[in-house]
Amino acid sequence: MIAVANARFAQGALLVLIAVVLWGAQFPVAKDAFEAVDPYHVTAIRYGLGSALLIPLFAWREGRTVLQYSGKFWPATLFGVVGMCASPMLVFLGISLSRPEHAAVILALQPSIAALADWAVRGRRPSNFTLGCVGVAFVGVVTVVTGGESGTAFGKTELAGDIVVLLGAICWVTYTMATENFKGWSALRFTTLTIVPGTLASFAVTAALVWAGEASVPAPTALASIAWQLGYLTVGGIVISMVCWNAGNQRIGAVNSMLLLNFLPVVTFAVRSAQGHSIHAIELSGAALVIAALVANNLYLRRASARLRAGQ
């Protein structure tokens, strides 16, 4: 039994790591794609293709019930628009204005944002240790974003992009917290029934921006020039990563999954470095501060949970 449990845990950890690597690499890939096609069309296209692949996959996995909203159509639609339209569009828009490594570090704050949101919305106050870790993590993010130049950084275009990424992260936390309102739904069902309205909303927003003159329909040659990036962002960034994340999370649990997710910035920094982009020491220091704070809090929560189970 122990050997079986260890094998299951190892499989789960590997699956989660695959998702983390795919997500960490997608930010530099997206940044390259934005040189030819705007982030709105990239988001709409990748989610359109992703939905076309995910719907039959999840329907095959769970049967026809996966396409039934069971009286929760409007809540699923609302959170789908927030999580599967607003969040990715804001994150990609922010990356187009800033840098992928900044986005990765900001998105690593999502567990901290979730803890604060849970406190504000549900009254579940985090421990003092967790609040301390949140504070350290935010200091790390500010260090990365400003490059240690707090007096001049606020005039940079990058800052605007970083703020937009933060708004996208908040949207994703809102979407994630909404899962508590869909008890009885599997992760696959929730993903499928929210990605559909999110994708339709992405189409609508992109069309509205084109109509308003804020975006233009990309030429076929432009789309062809980023074909592999779109393929990666769709197959790797949505389909494979989501399936691996869900399957791995079921095997090792949310606490262990979040511990591994904390290393997403490491992947992004490594990819950017391999692409020949210079990473400043102050940015590495800030990223290390964020990761250390999040890992420390994860280990603290793990031990607190173990003590609670031991006392029962």
Secondary structure as the mmCIF struct_conf table of DSSP 4:
data_model
#
loop_
_struct_conf.conf_type_id
_struct_conf.id
_struct_conf.beg_label_comp_id
_struct_conf.beg_label_asym_id
_struct_conf.beg_label_seq_id
_struct_conf.end_label_comp_id
_struct_conf.end_label_asym_id
_struct_conf.end_label_seq_id
HELX_RH_AL_P HELX_RH_AL_P1 ILE A 2 ALA A 33
TURN_TY1_P TURN_TY1_P1 PHE A 34 ALA A 36
BEND BEND1 VAL A 37 VAL A 37
HELX_RH_AL_P HELX_RH_AL_P2 PRO A 39 GLU A 62
HELX_RH_3T_P HELX_RH_3T_P1 ARG A 64 LEU A 67
TURN_TY1_P TURN_TY1_P2 SER A 70 GLY A 71
HELX_RH_AL_P HELX_RH_AL_P3 PHE A 73 VAL A 81
HELX_RH_PI_P HELX_RH_PI_P1 VAL A 82 ALA A 86
HELX_RH_AL_P HELX_RH_AL_P4 SER A 87 LEU A 97
BEND BEND2 SER A 98 SER A 98
HELX_RH_AL_P HELX_RH_AL_P5 PRO A 100 LEU A 107
TURN_TY1_P TURN_TY1_P3 ALA A 108 LEU A 109
HELX_RH_AL_P HELX_RH_AL_P6 GLN A 110 ARG A 122
HELX_LH_PP_P HELX_LH_PP_P1 ARG A 125 SER A 127
HELX_RH_AL_P HELX_RH_AL_P7 ASN A 128 THR A 146
TURN_TY1_P TURN_TY1_P4 GLY A 147 GLY A 148
TURN_TY1_P TURN_TY1_P5 SER A 150 THR A 152
HELX_RH_3T_P HELX_RH_3T_P2 ALA A 153 GLY A 155
BEND BEND3 LYS A 156 LYS A 156
HELX_RH_AL_P HELX_RH_AL_P8 THR A 157 MET A 177
HELX_RH_3T_P HELX_RH_3T_P3 ALA A 178 ASN A 181
BEND BEND4 PHE A 182 PHE A 182
TURN_TY1_P TURN_TY1_P6 LYS A 183 GLY A 184
HELX_RH_AL_P HELX_RH_AL_P9 ALA A 187 TRP A 211
TURN_TY1_P TURN_TY1_P7 ALA A 212 GLY A 213
BEND BEND5 GLU A 214 ALA A 215
HELX_LH_PP_P HELX_LH_PP_P2 VAL A 217 ALA A 219
HELX_RH_AL_P HELX_RH_AL_P10 PRO A 220 SER A 225
TURN_TY1_P TURN_TY1_P8 ILE A 226 ILE A 226
HELX_RH_AL_P HELX_RH_AL_P11 ALA A 227 GLY A 231
HELX_RH_PI_P HELX_RH_PI_P2 TYR A 232 ILE A 240
HELX_RH_AL_P HELX_RH_AL_P12 SER A 241 LEU A 261
TURN_TY1_P TURN_TY1_P9 ASN A 262 PHE A 263
HELX_RH_AL_P HELX_RH_AL_P13 LEU A 264 ALA A 274
TURN_TY1_P TURN_TY1_P10 GLN A 275 GLY A 276
HELX_RH_AL_P HELX_RH_AL_P14 ALA A 281 GLY A 311
#
